[in-house]
Amino acid sequence: MNVSLTPELEQFIQMQIASGKYASAEEVIVDALKMFATKGYTEAPIQVKTPDELGWPPGFFEQTAGCLQDDPLVRYPQGEYEVREPLE
């Protein structure tokens, strides 16, 4: 079986190996799967609520997103972190 991991997960695995607790990526993954299995992840998936259920007014997101339709967002250059202008 081949599995693709995100760079963040690969970095996490490498950090676990570097800590000395594990000797290989396989050991990290096997231990993680064992913990996953013992937790009993058989519960139903989380039900996503609609904006109406969360109390947002009808049409709020359509109006909000629509107001940006013809006005593109522009992020101006901010320079290097060390030489940025202080916020006022």
Buried (B, 14 or more C-beta within 10 A) or exposed (E): EEEEEEEEBEEBBEEBBEEEEBEEBEBBBEEBEEEEEEEEEEEEEEEEEEEEEEEEEEEEEEEEEEEEEEEEEEEEEEEEEEEEEEEE
